[in-house]
Amino acid sequence: MVGCMGRWEPNALERLQEAAMALFLEYGYDRTTVSEIAARAKLTERTFFRYFTDKREVLFSGSEQLEKLVVDGITTAPKSMAPLDAVVAGLEATAPMFEQRRAHARERQGLIAAHTELHERELIKLARLTSAMAACLRERGVPQNTANLVAEIGIVLFKSAFERWVNGSKKHDLAHYVHATRVDLRLVVTGSSAKSSSTTPRKRARSPGRPGSASTA
């Protein structure tokens, strides 16, 4: 009967993810096994391995979706938009995906911070995202060195914004913090001193020195 459920029961992916997170929080990541995750989800180990290579990957199954959202956001940004602003547009496009799983994201972040192997996997994921963003920028005509630099800056923005969002209240979504971090970066680069933008309202403005260019900052 369990075997049949493992093959035909709907929502297997979501059930495995929920079961894994529950067990990680109850017993610890290191002490949780794949067989226990499958059993908690009322599925078989065979079903588990149809979706994940190991228990670590349960926490990173959204990487492809994240990358696609960012790349699509950069690709569809106006051609007149400055490279970094195009990256910001791509990062802001991920907000709805994260907003649906705020509690999960906070729990996941705690697990990653507490385990070296998970932190290393997170760095690999971010490196792949950096490469994808740089490639997308090159397709927009941005020179390779500039594209690589802007992509690296974009990851720094994303990490800072994500940390603010995951530890903040439910008042603002991730896009708000991406915007705020972009403004903070501009203040740092220009040497300006001003109150943190994390509490200022978001608004659209034109990029400095780029007439006709749209900006999210």
Z-matrix of the N, CA and C atoms (Angstrom, degrees):
N
C 1 1.460
C 2 1.525 1 110.66
N 3 1.349 2 116.51 1 -43.65
C 4 1.448 3 120.80 2 178.88
C 5 1.520 4 110.42 3 -62.89
N 6 1.357 5 115.58 4 -38.42
C 7 1.453 6 119.44 5 178.58
C 8 1.510 7 111.65 6 -61.10
N 9 1.323 8 116.67 7 -41.67
C 10 1.464 9 120.13 8 178.26
C 11 1.518 10 110.90 9 -64.11
N 12 1.325 11 116.59 10 -40.62
C 13 1.451 12 119.53 11 178.98
C 14 1.516 13 110.34 12 -63.74
N 15 1.360 14 116.04 13 -38.75
C 16 1.450 15 119.76 14 179.77
C 17 1.505 16 112.00 15 -61.93
N 18 1.329 17 116.67 16 -29.79
C 19 1.450 18 119.15 17 -176.87
C 20 1.513 19 112.97 18 -91.42
N 21 1.333 20 116.91 19 -35.46
C 22 1.461 21 118.79 20 -169.81
C 23 1.531 22 114.21 21 -113.41
N 24 1.298 23 118.93 22 -17.08
C 25 1.456 24 120.59 23 -176.17
C 26 1.537 25 110.56 24 -63.54
N 27 1.329 26 118.60 25 132.77
C 28 1.466 27 121.15 26 -178.85
C 29 1.527 28 112.41 27 -73.10
N 30 1.332 29 115.09 28 165.33
C 31 1.461 30 122.32 29 176.18
C 32 1.524 31 113.25 30 59.66
N 33 1.317 32 116.79 31 33.48
C 34 1.468 33 120.05 32 -178.00
C 35 1.523 34 111.56 33 -60.93
N 36 1.325 35 117.56 34 -42.39
C 37 1.460 36 120.82 35 -178.13
C 38 1.526 37 111.23 36 -60.02
N 39 1.325 38 116.31 37 -49.79
C 40 1.459 39 120.46 38 -179.34
C 41 1.526 40 111.45 39 -63.82
N 42 1.311 41 116.88 40 -38.47
C 43 1.459 42 120.48 41 -179.77
C 44 1.521 43 111.32 42 -65.88
N 45 1.313 44 116.86 43 -40.03
C 46 1.462 45 120.56 44 177.61
C 47 1.519 46 111.10 45 -65.94
N 48 1.316 47 116.78 46 -41.22
C 49 1.463 48 120.41 47 178.94
C 50 1.523 49 111.39 48 -63.41
N 51 1.323 50 116.18 49 -44.82
C 52 1.463 51 120.39 50 -179.91
C 53 1.528 52 111.06 51 -65.99
N 54 1.321 53 116.18 52 -41.14
C 55 1.462 54 119.93 53 -179.81
C 56 1.524 55 110.57 54 -65.26
N 57 1.324 56 116.55 55 -43.77
C 58 1.462 57 120.58 56 -179.69
C 59 1.518 58 111.09 57 -61.35
N 60 1.332 59 116.87 58 -47.49
C 61 1.457 60 119.85 59 -178.72
C 62 1.524 61 111.08 60 -62.65
N 63 1.312 62 116.84 61 -41.25
C 64 1.466 63 120.45 62 179.48
C 65 1.529 64 111.05 63 -61.14
N 66 1.328 65 116.09 64 -43.55
C 67 1.465 66 120.26 65 -179.74
C 68 1.520 67 111.68 66 -70.41
N 69 1.327 68 117.17 67 -39.21
C 70 1.472 69 120.51 68 177.61
C 71 1.523 70 110.12 69 -58.15
N 72 1.328 71 115.95 70 -41.21
C 73 1.465 72 120.23 71 -177.55
C 74 1.527 73 111.79 72 -76.45
N 75 1.328 74 116.54 73 -33.26
C 76 1.466 75 120.33 74 -178.07
C 77 1.524 76 112.58 75 -77.51
N 78 1.348 77 116.46 76 -45.14
C 79 1.466 78 120.48 77 -171.40
C 80 1.536 79 113.67 78 -117.26
N 81 1.333 80 116.72 79 -7.88
C 82 1.455 81 119.20 80 -177.71
C 83 1.514 82 111.15 81 98.91
N 84 1.312 83 115.79 82 146.26
C 85 1.457 84 120.44 83 -178.99
C 86 1.528 85 111.71 84 -61.56
N 87 1.324 86 116.99 85 -47.02
C 88 1.463 87 121.01 86 -175.66
C 89 1.529 88 112.89 87 -63.49
N 90 1.322 89 117.32 88 -32.47
C 91 1.466 90 120.84 89 -174.98
C 92 1.526 91 112.98 90 -89.47
N 93 1.314 92 117.51 91 -2.79
C 94 1.469 93 120.96 92 -179.21
C 95 1.525 94 110.29 93 -93.43
N 96 1.316 95 117.48 94 134.97
C 97 1.460 96 122.19 95 179.93
C 98 1.525 97 110.94 96 -110.13
N 99 1.318 98 115.05 97 162.43
C 100 1.462 99 120.60 98 177.95
C 101 1.522 100 110.71 99 -61.65
N 102 1.318 101 116.75 100 -40.59
C 103 1.467 102 119.62 101 -179.28
C 104 1.531 103 110.98 102 -62.83
N 105 1.328 104 117.26 103 -36.18
C 106 1.460 105 120.77 104 178.44
C 107 1.530 106 110.98 105 -69.04
N 108 1.326 107 116.22 106 -38.07
C 109 1.465 108 119.81 107 177.78
C 110 1.525 109 110.24 108 -63.06
N 111 1.334 110 115.35 109 -47.06
C 112 1.464 111 119.92 110 -179.68
C 113 1.532 112 110.96 111 -61.78
N 114 1.326 113 115.32 112 -42.41
C 115 1.461 114 119.17 113 -179.36
C 116 1.526 115 111.26 114 -64.65
N 117 1.328 116 116.59 115 -41.99
C 118 1.474 117 120.16 116 179.51
C 119 1.537 118 110.45 117 -61.97
N 120 1.342 119 115.93 118 -35.86
C 121 1.465 120 120.75 119 -179.79
C 122 1.527 121 111.93 120 -83.53
N 123 1.349 122 116.91 121 -1.68
C 124 1.460 123 122.94 122 -176.73
C 125 1.529 124 111.10 123 58.97
N 126 1.336 125 113.86 124 43.82
C 127 1.460 126 121.81 125 177.65
C 128 1.518 127 108.19 126 -131.81
N 129 1.316 128 116.36 127 174.79
C 130 1.458 129 120.44 128 179.66
C 131 1.530 130 110.63 129 -96.25
N 132 1.334 131 115.64 130 161.90
C 133 1.464 132 119.94 131 175.42
C 134 1.530 133 110.63 132 -61.96
N 135 1.311 134 115.79 133 -34.28
C 136 1.466 135 119.53 134 178.17
C 137 1.524 136 110.47 135 -60.24
N 138 1.323 137 116.10 136 -40.61
C 139 1.460 138 119.68 137 177.17
C 140 1.518 139 110.35 138 -64.34
N 141 1.324 140 116.86 139 -41.53
C 142 1.462 141 120.64 140 178.47
C 143 1.523 142 110.42 141 -54.99
N 144 1.317 143 116.74 142 -47.84
C 145 1.465 144 120.60 143 -175.23
C 146 1.534 145 113.11 144 -75.48
N 147 1.319 146 116.70 145 -7.13
C 148 1.459 147 118.24 146 170.95
C 149 1.522 148 110.65 147 -74.92
N 150 1.325 149 116.56 148 -23.32
C 151 1.465 150 121.20 149 -177.81
C 152 1.528 151 113.40 150 -106.90
N 153 1.328 152 117.34 151 -31.40
C 154 1.456 153 120.70 152 -174.12
C 155 1.523 154 111.06 153 -135.06
N 156 1.326 155 115.95 154 147.72
C 157 1.470 156 120.07 155 177.12
C 158 1.526 157 110.69 156 -80.71
N 159 1.325 158 117.27 157 -29.67
C 160 1.463 159 122.00 158 177.42
C 161 1.527 160 108.46 159 -160.76
N 162 1.321 161 116.96 160 177.64
C 163 1.469 162 120.05 161 -175.60
C 164 1.522 163 111.62 162 -66.85
N 165 1.318 164 117.47 163 -26.73
C 166 1.460 165 120.53 164 178.91
C 167 1.520 166 111.62 165 -61.40
N 168 1.333 167 116.01 166 -38.89
C 169 1.456 168 120.58 167 -175.34
C 170 1.526 169 113.51 168 -68.68
N 171 1.335 170 116.85 169 -15.36
C 172 1.459 171 119.44 170 176.88
C 173 1.532 172 109.84 171 -59.09
N 174 1.318 173 116.44 172 -33.81
C 175 1.459 174 121.47 173 -176.97
C 176 1.522 175 113.19 174 -82.94
N 177 1.334 176 117.15 175 -6.31
C 178 1.460 177 119.94 176 -176.30
C 179 1.528 178 113.00 177 -126.21
N 180 1.313 179 116.09 178 19.19
C 181 1.463 180 119.61 179 -175.75
C 182 1.519 181 113.14 180 -70.05
N 183 1.335 182 117.68 181 -14.59
C 184 1.459 183 120.10 182 -179.96
C 185 1.520 184 113.94 183 -92.65
N 186 1.333 185 117.50 184 5.55
C 187 1.467 186 121.08 185 -175.76
C 188 1.523 187 112.54 186 -60.51
N 189 1.329 188 116.71 187 -42.67
C 190 1.462 189 119.96 188 -178.66
C 191 1.524 190 111.31 189 -65.45
N 192 1.332 191 116.12 190 -40.47
C 193 1.464 192 120.11 191 178.62
C 194 1.524 193 110.71 192 -64.86
N 195 1.334 194 116.07 193 -42.08
C 196 1.461 195 120.56 194 177.99
C 197 1.522 196 111.10 195 -59.96
N 198 1.325 197 116.22 196 -47.45
C 199 1.466 198 120.57 197 -179.64
C 200 1.521 199 111.18 198 -61.02
N 201 1.328 200 116.92 199 -42.00
C 202 1.464 201 120.12 200 -179.36
C 203 1.525 202 111.58 201 -63.87
N 204 1.316 203 116.68 202 -42.56
C 205 1.461 204 120.06 203 179.76
C 206 1.527 205 111.46 204 -61.93
N 207 1.329 206 115.94 205 -43.69
C 208 1.459 207 119.90 206 -179.56
C 209 1.519 208 110.86 207 -65.76
N 210 1.324 209 116.64 208 -47.68
C 211 1.467 210 121.03 209 -179.04
C 212 1.522 211 110.90 210 -62.38
N 213 1.323 212 117.08 211 -43.64
C 214 1.462 213 120.30 212 178.69
C 215 1.528 214 110.98 213 -63.02
N 216 1.330 215 115.83 214 -38.08
C 217 1.456 216 119.55 215 178.90
C 218 1.513 217 112.58 216 -65.04
N 219 1.332 218 116.48 217 -40.01
C 220 1.463 219 120.65 218 177.52
C 221 1.522 220 110.38 219 -68.43
N 222 1.311 221 116.11 220 -42.76
C 223 1.467 222 121.28 221 -177.61
C 224 1.518 223 112.16 222 -62.05
N 225 1.328 224 116.46 223 -40.11
C 226 1.461 225 120.01 224 -176.54
C 227 1.526 226 113.21 225 -87.83
N 228 1.316 227 118.16 226 -3.40
C 229 1.463 228 120.60 227 177.62
C 230 1.529 229 109.00 228 -65.80
N 231 1.334 230 118.05 229 146.21
C 232 1.467 231 120.51 230 179.70
C 233 1.523 232 111.92 231 -53.76
N 234 1.309 233 116.70 232 140.71
C 235 1.457 234 121.08 233 -178.79
C 236 1.524 235 111.93 234 -61.44
N 237 1.325 236 116.42 235 -26.04
C 238 1.461 237 120.46 236 -179.71
C 239 1.526 238 112.49 237 -76.69
N 240 1.315 239 117.15 238 -10.22
C 241 1.458 240 120.95 239 -175.92
C 242 1.522 241 110.56 240 -73.62
N 243 1.322 242 116.48 241 137.88
C 244 1.464 243 121.77 242 177.74
C 245 1.528 244 109.87 243 -60.41
N 246 1.350 245 118.33 244 148.84
C 247 1.463 246 121.27 245 -176.32
C 248 1.530 247 114.71 246 -52.02
N 249 1.339 248 117.15 247 -46.79
C 250 1.459 249 118.70 248 -178.13
C 251 1.525 250 111.04 249 -67.46
N 252 1.325 251 117.81 250 -35.88
C 253 1.453 252 120.32 251 177.90
C 254 1.528 253 111.41 252 -67.62
N 255 1.325 254 116.63 253 -32.10
C 256 1.464 255 120.21 254 175.68
C 257 1.527 256 110.24 255 -66.58
N 258 1.320 257 116.32 256 -39.79
C 259 1.463 258 120.65 257 176.87
C 260 1.525 259 110.34 258 -64.44
N 261 1.322 260 116.53 259 -42.42
C 262 1.464 261 120.62 260 177.71
C 263 1.528 262 110.28 261 -60.04
N 264 1.331 263 116.45 262 -40.96
C 265 1.470 264 120.11 263 177.70
C 266 1.527 265 110.43 264 -60.52
N 267 1.331 266 115.94 265 -40.35
C 268 1.457 267 120.08 266 177.90
C 269 1.514 268 112.42 267 -64.74
N 270 1.319 269 116.65 268 -42.06
C 271 1.462 270 120.87 269 179.44
C 272 1.528 271 111.10 270 -66.88
N 273 1.327 272 116.52 271 -39.76
C 274 1.468 273 119.89 272 178.73
C 275 1.527 274 111.69 273 -63.91
N 276 1.327 275 116.47 274 -28.12
C 277 1.466 276 120.38 275 -178.60
C 278 1.527 277 112.56 276 -67.03
N 279 1.338 278 117.05 277 -14.55
C 280 1.469 279 120.11 278 -179.58
C 281 1.528 280 112.54 279 -84.92
N 282 1.315 281 117.30 280 -8.18
C 283 1.466 282 121.04 281 -173.91
C 284 1.532 283 114.20 282 -55.06
N 285 1.345 284 118.99 283 -47.47
C 286 1.471 285 118.10 284 -178.99
C 287 1.526 286 113.21 285 -59.88
N 288 1.328 287 117.20 286 -37.27
C 289 1.462 288 120.17 287 179.74
C 290 1.521 289 111.01 288 -62.09
N 291 1.321 290 116.35 289 -43.97
C 292 1.456 291 120.28 290 -178.45
C 293 1.527 292 112.36 291 -74.10
N 294 1.317 293 116.73 292 -35.17
C 295 1.459 294 119.76 293 -175.40
C 296 1.519 295 112.18 294 -61.17
N 297 1.317 296 116.71 295 -30.25
C 298 1.459 297 121.23 296 179.60
C 299 1.528 298 112.25 297 -71.35
N 300 1.356 299 116.40 298 -16.98
C 301 1.462 300 119.46 299 -174.36
C 302 1.520 301 111.61 300 -133.03
N 303 1.321 302 116.64 301 43.53
C 304 1.468 303 120.34 302 -176.51
C 305 1.532 304 111.56 303 -60.75
N 306 1.327 305 117.43 304 -48.35
C 307 1.464 306 120.82 305 -178.53
C 308 1.524 307 110.36 306 -62.05
N 309 1.332 308 115.99 307 -43.39
C 310 1.459 309 120.45 308 178.42
C 311 1.523 310 110.36 309 -60.98
N 312 1.323 311 117.29 310 -42.56
C 313 1.463 312 121.37 311 -178.81
C 314 1.521 313 111.07 312 -62.07
N 315 1.334 314 117.15 313 -39.49
C 316 1.464 315 120.59 314 179.39
C 317 1.527 316 110.54 315 -66.08
N 318 1.316 317 116.97 316 -43.58
C 319 1.468 318 120.82 317 179.03
C 320 1.529 319 110.72 318 -65.35
N 321 1.315 320 115.57 319 -42.49
C 322 1.464 321 120.72 320 179.79
C 323 1.522 322 110.79 321 -62.55
N 324 1.331 323 116.46 322 -42.05
C 325 1.457 324 120.93 323 -179.53
C 326 1.526 325 110.88 324 -61.44
N 327 1.324 326 116.89 325 -39.01
C 328 1.456 327 120.68 326 177.97
C 329 1.518 328 112.30 327 -64.18
N 330 1.328 329 116.54 328 -40.57
C 331 1.464 330 120.33 329 178.49
C 332 1.526 331 111.52 330 -65.17
N 333 1.316 332 116.30 331 -43.03
C 334 1.465 333 120.67 332 -179.18
C 335 1.523 334 110.71 333 -63.50
N 336 1.320 335 116.58 334 -41.09
C 337 1.468 336 120.67 335 -179.39
C 338 1.526 337 111.78 336 -66.00
N 339 1.339 338 116.65 337 -26.33
C 340 1.457 339 120.31 338 -175.22
C 341 1.523 340 114.43 339 -92.75
N 342 1.330 341 117.74 340 -7.37
C 343 1.465 342 120.19 341 -175.88
C 344 1.526 343 110.70 342 -131.93
N 345 1.316 344 115.75 343 122.17
C 346 1.468 345 121.94 344 -176.13
C 347 1.520 346 111.98 345 -58.74
N 348 1.327 347 117.68 346 -44.05
C 349 1.461 348 119.51 347 -176.42
C 350 1.529 349 111.50 348 -65.58
N 351 1.330 350 116.84 349 -32.50
C 352 1.456 351 120.04 350 177.15
C 353 1.525 352 110.56 351 -73.80
N 354 1.315 353 116.44 352 -37.80
C 355 1.468 354 120.11 353 177.72
C 356 1.519 355 110.29 354 -63.72
N 357 1.321 356 116.80 355 -40.58
C 358 1.460 357 120.47 356 178.28
C 359 1.523 358 111.00 357 -63.93
N 360 1.326 359 116.34 358 -39.25
C 361 1.464 360 119.96 359 178.46
C 362 1.526 361 110.17 360 -66.36
N 363 1.306 362 117.32 361 -36.38
C 364 1.458 363 121.63 362 177.80
C 365 1.531 364 110.55 363 -63.26
N 366 1.327 365 116.23 364 -40.94
C 367 1.465 366 120.25 365 178.80
C 368 1.526 367 110.94 366 -64.73
N 369 1.318 368 116.61 367 -37.55
C 370 1.467 369 120.61 368 177.72
C 371 1.523 370 109.97 369 -64.62
N 372 1.325 371 116.09 370 -42.29
C 373 1.462 372 120.85 371 178.55
C 374 1.522 373 110.55 372 -61.29
N 375 1.310 374 116.96 373 -44.76
C 376 1.458 375 120.71 374 -179.83
C 377 1.526 376 111.84 375 -67.40
N 378 1.330 377 116.65 376 -33.34
C 379 1.470 378 119.91 377 177.03
C 380 1.524 379 110.28 378 -65.98
N 381 1.322 380 116.79 379 -39.41
C 382 1.470 381 120.44 380 177.57
C 383 1.523 382 110.63 381 -66.02
N 384 1.312 383 116.66 382 -39.12
C 385 1.456 384 120.68 383 178.16
C 386 1.524 385 110.30 384 -65.51
N 387 1.318 386 116.80 385 -39.59
C 388 1.463 387 121.09 386 177.28
C 389 1.521 388 110.64 387 -59.77
N 390 1.319 389 116.76 388 -46.42
C 391 1.464 390 121.60 389 179.46
C 392 1.522 391 111.27 390 -62.33
N 393 1.322 392 116.27 391 -40.69
C 394 1.467 393 120.46 392 -179.89
C 395 1.526 394 110.55 393 -65.23
N 396 1.323 395 117.33 394 -40.70
C 397 1.459 396 120.52 395 179.49
C 398 1.525 397 110.59 396 -67.32
N 399 1.322 398 116.85 397 -41.85
C 400 1.461 399 120.21 398 179.30
C 401 1.521 400 111.01 399 -62.32
N 402 1.327 401 116.80 400 -42.38
C 403 1.466 402 120.91 401 178.92
C 404 1.524 403 110.67 402 -62.84
N 405 1.325 404 116.58 403 -39.94
C 406 1.457 405 121.34 404 179.86
C 407 1.530 406 110.32 405 -65.24
N 408 1.313 407 116.36 406 -40.36
C 409 1.470 408 120.48 407 178.48
C 410 1.528 409 111.14 408 -65.64
N 411 1.327 410 116.67 409 -38.81
C 412 1.474 411 119.55 410 178.58
C 413 1.524 412 110.24 411 -63.33
N 414 1.335 413 116.16 412 -36.33
C 415 1.463 414 119.68 413 177.52
C 416 1.520 415 111.62 414 -66.18
N 417 1.328 416 116.56 415 -23.09
C 418 1.469 417 121.14 416 176.94
C 419 1.533 418 111.63 417 -85.02
N 420 1.335 419 116.18 418 1.39
C 421 1.456 420 120.39 419 177.49
C 422 1.515 421 114.57 420 95.70
N 423 1.332 422 117.47 421 8.00
C 424 1.461 423 120.62 422 178.70
C 425 1.531 424 108.77 423 -78.08
N 426 1.335 425 118.98 424 132.27
C 427 1.466 426 121.52 425 178.65
C 428 1.529 427 111.31 426 -55.82
N 429 1.317 428 115.90 427 149.95
C 430 1.462 429 120.57 428 -173.05
C 431 1.526 430 113.37 429 -55.94
N 432 1.340 431 117.33 430 -50.15
C 433 1.466 432 119.12 431 -177.85
C 434 1.528 433 111.62 432 -61.77
N 435 1.316 434 115.90 433 -40.51
C 436 1.464 435 119.87 434 178.63
C 437 1.525 436 110.78 435 -66.99
N 438 1.319 437 116.25 436 -42.06
C 439 1.465 438 120.56 437 179.48
C 440 1.525 439 110.93 438 -60.71
N 441 1.326 440 116.32 439 -43.38
C 442 1.470 441 120.29 440 179.42
C 443 1.528 442 110.95 441 -63.19
N 444 1.336 443 116.49 442 -43.71
C 445 1.459 444 120.62 443 -179.26
C 446 1.524 445 111.12 444 -64.89
N 447 1.324 446 116.79 445 -45.74
C 448 1.462 447 120.68 446 -179.06
C 449 1.530 448 110.65 447 -63.60
N 450 1.329 449 116.96 448 -39.00
C 451 1.466 450 120.37 449 178.68
C 452 1.528 451 110.86 450 -63.68
N 453 1.323 452 117.08 451 -41.20
C 454 1.460 453 120.77 452 177.83
C 455 1.526 454 110.52 453 -63.42
N 456 1.334 455 116.45 454 -42.86
C 457 1.462 456 120.12 455 177.46
C 458 1.528 457 110.24 456 -62.44
N 459 1.328 458 115.35 457 -39.51
C 460 1.460 459 119.84 458 178.71
C 461 1.517 460 112.44 459 -59.09
N 462 1.328 461 117.34 460 -39.52
C 463 1.459 462 120.92 461 178.91
C 464 1.522 463 110.71 462 -66.68
N 465 1.333 464 116.66 463 -39.44
C 466 1.462 465 120.16 464 176.90
C 467 1.532 466 109.78 465 -61.43
N 468 1.329 467 116.44 466 -43.57
C 469 1.459 468 120.62 467 177.02
C 470 1.527 469 111.17 468 -60.03
N 471 1.324 470 115.51 469 -45.80
C 472 1.456 471 120.41 470 -177.85
C 473 1.528 472 111.34 471 -62.02
N 474 1.323 473 117.04 472 -46.09
C 475 1.463 474 120.89 473 -178.85
C 476 1.524 475 111.45 474 -62.05
N 477 1.326 476 116.03 475 -43.99
C 478 1.465 477 120.06 476 179.51
C 479 1.528 478 111.12 477 -65.79
N 480 1.336 479 116.45 478 -45.04
C 481 1.460 480 120.81 479 -179.94
C 482 1.528 481 111.25 480 -64.46
N 483 1.320 482 116.54 481 -41.02
C 484 1.458 483 120.41 482 -178.98
C 485 1.526 484 110.72 483 -64.44
N 486 1.324 485 116.80 484 -40.64
C 487 1.463 486 120.00 485 179.23
C 488 1.530 487 110.35 486 -63.98
N 489 1.336 488 117.12 487 -40.88
C 490 1.456 489 120.09 488 177.29
C 491 1.529 490 110.83 489 -62.97
N 492 1.318 491 115.00 490 -43.35
C 493 1.468 492 119.91 491 -176.70
C 494 1.525 493 111.62 492 -67.11
N 495 1.329 494 116.68 493 -47.60
C 496 1.460 495 119.92 494 -173.46
C 497 1.524 496 111.15 495 -68.84
N 498 1.334 497 117.23 496 -25.58
C 499 1.462 498 120.46 497 179.48
C 500 1.531 499 112.78 498 -100.44
N 501 1.321 500 116.04 499 0.32
C 502 1.461 501 119.67 500 -177.79
C 503 1.517 502 112.96 501 -93.67
N 504 1.309 503 115.31 502 -173.36
C 505 1.462 504 120.88 503 178.09
C 506 1.525 505 109.12 504 -82.83
N 507 1.319 506 116.19 505 176.90
C 508 1.459 507 121.12 506 179.81
C 509 1.524 508 111.92 507 -84.24
N 510 1.305 509 116.49 508 8.10
C 511 1.459 510 120.50 509 -176.63
C 512 1.519 511 112.01 510 -68.14
N 513 1.335 512 117.11 511 -35.91
C 514 1.460 513 121.10 512 -175.75
C 515 1.527 514 111.01 513 -121.55
N 516 1.328 515 116.25 514 147.64
C 517 1.460 516 120.23 515 175.94
C 518 1.521 517 109.92 516 -90.68
N 519 1.330 518 115.98 517 177.38
C 520 1.464 519 120.50 518 -176.94
C 521 1.521 520 111.56 519 -62.70
N 522 1.324 521 117.51 520 -35.37
C 523 1.462 522 120.74 521 -179.44
C 524 1.528 523 111.03 522 -58.76
N 525 1.320 524 115.96 523 -37.42
C 526 1.468 525 120.12 524 178.09
C 527 1.524 526 110.77 525 -60.13
N 528 1.335 527 116.03 526 -44.04
C 529 1.462 528 119.66 527 -177.13
C 530 1.527 529 111.67 528 -74.90
N 531 1.322 530 117.62 529 -30.21
C 532 1.467 531 119.95 530 173.65
C 533 1.524 532 109.07 531 -62.36
N 534 1.313 533 116.08 532 -46.76
C 535 1.459 534 121.88 533 178.13
C 536 1.527 535 110.50 534 -59.95
N 537 1.343 536 116.90 535 -46.70
C 538 1.460 537 121.19 536 -178.12
C 539 1.521 538 111.40 537 -62.39
N 540 1.331 539 116.27 538 -40.86
C 541 1.456 540 120.23 539 -179.86
C 542 1.522 541 110.94 540 -68.24
N 543 1.331 542 116.30 541 -35.21
C 544 1.472 543 120.45 542 176.61
C 545 1.526 544 110.23 543 -62.46
N 546 1.309 545 117.36 544 -42.29
C 547 1.455 546 121.43 545 178.11
C 548 1.527 547 110.60 546 -65.35
N 549 1.319 548 117.39 547 -42.92
C 550 1.459 549 121.11 548 177.91
C 551 1.523 550 110.94 549 -59.59
N 552 1.337 551 116.36 550 -40.91
C 553 1.462 552 120.18 551 178.51
C 554 1.525 553 110.76 552 -61.46
N 555 1.312 554 115.51 553 -42.85
C 556 1.463 555 119.49 554 179.25
C 557 1.527 556 110.87 555 -60.93
N 558 1.336 557 116.37 556 -40.04
C 559 1.462 558 120.09 557 179.06
C 560 1.527 559 111.06 558 -65.21
N 561 1.331 560 116.04 559 -39.40
C 562 1.465 561 120.15 560 178.87
C 563 1.524 562 110.73 561 -65.18
N 564 1.327 563 116.53 562 -45.65
C 565 1.465 564 121.18 563 -177.44
C 566 1.522 565 111.69 564 -64.96
N 567 1.324 566 116.45 565 -39.05
C 568 1.462 567 120.29 566 -177.99
C 569 1.519 568 112.71 567 -85.45
N 570 1.337 569 116.39 568 -7.90
C 571 1.452 570 119.68 569 -179.46
C 572 1.503 571 113.71 570 76.13
N 573 1.320 572 116.66 571 16.61
C 574 1.454 573 120.95 572 -179.64
C 575 1.518 574 110.46 573 -79.98
N 576 1.315 575 116.29 574 156.96
C 577 1.461 576 120.93 575 175.27
C 578 1.513 577 107.90 576 -122.55
N 579 1.310 578 115.47 577 124.41
C 580 1.459 579 120.24 578 -179.45
C 581 1.508 580 109.02 579 -156.41
N 582 1.322 581 115.31 580 164.87
C 583 1.456 582 120.38 581 177.29
C 584 1.514 583 109.85 582 -62.98
N 585 1.329 584 116.41 583 141.02
C 586 1.458 585 120.77 584 -179.17
C 587 1.511 586 110.84 585 -50.11
N 588 1.323 587 116.09 586 136.77
C 589 1.463 588 121.77 587 -177.28
C 590 1.512 589 112.83 588 -76.24
N 591 1.337 590 117.31 589 -5.61
C 592 1.472 591 119.06 590 -177.42
C 593 1.511 592 112.65 591 -63.77
N 594 1.344 593 116.75 592 -16.35
C 595 1.460 594 118.94 593 179.45
C 596 1.520 595 112.53 594 -110.08
N 597 1.335 596 117.28 595 2.08
C 598 1.456 597 120.51 596 -179.39
C 599 1.509 598 110.17 597 -92.72
N 600 1.328 599 118.80 598 149.86
C 601 1.469 600 120.67 599 -179.34
C 602 1.501 601 110.91 600 -68.65
N 603 1.332 602 116.46 601 147.87
C 604 1.457 603 122.00 602 178.27
C 605 1.507 604 109.61 603 -76.53
N 606 1.291 605 116.43 604 142.19
C 607 1.453 606 120.43 605 175.07
C 608 1.511 607 109.23 606 -151.80
N 609 1.298 608 115.90 607 157.51
C 610 1.449 609 122.00 608 177.80
C 611 1.516 610 109.78 609 -87.73
N 612 1.311 611 115.87 610 140.50
C 613 1.462 612 120.17 611 178.57
C 614 1.504 613 108.80 612 -147.49
N 615 1.313 614 115.92 613 161.66
C 616 1.455 615 119.62 614 178.19
C 617 1.516 616 109.92 615 -84.89
N 618 1.337 617 116.09 616 145.95
C 619 1.449 618 120.53 617 -178.71
C 620 1.512 619 109.99 618 -67.53
N 621 1.357 620 118.42 619 137.04
C 622 1.455 621 121.13 620 179.67
C 623 1.518 622 110.68 621 -59.37
N 624 1.318 623 115.51 622 132.43
C 625 1.461 624 119.32 623 175.54
C 626 1.502 625 114.02 624 75.22
N 627 1.345 626 117.73 625 6.29
C 628 1.466 627 121.04 626 -178.57
C 629 1.508 628 108.72 627 -125.60
N 630 1.329 629 119.78 628 75.50
C 631 1.463 630 121.57 629 -179.17
C 632 1.510 631 111.44 630 -52.92
N 633 1.338 632 115.79 631 132.35
C 634 1.462 633 120.23 632 177.95
C 635 1.501 634 113.53 633 81.45
N 636 1.352 635 117.68 634 1.76
C 637 1.444 636 120.78 635 -177.42
C 638 1.507 637 110.05 636 -94.90
N 639 1.342 638 116.73 637 130.98
C 640 1.453 639 121.16 638 178.19
C 641 1.507 640 109.67 639 -80.53
N 642 1.310 641 116.87 640 152.05
C 643 1.455 642 121.01 641 -179.88
C 644 1.512 643 109.26 642 -145.42
N 645 1.319 644 115.86 643 149.48
C 646 1.453 645 120.55 644 176.66
C 647 1.514 646 110.44 645 -94.37
N 648 1.305 647 117.61 646 -4.91
C 649 1.469 648 119.42 647 -176.94
C 650 1.512 649 110.40 648 -86.79
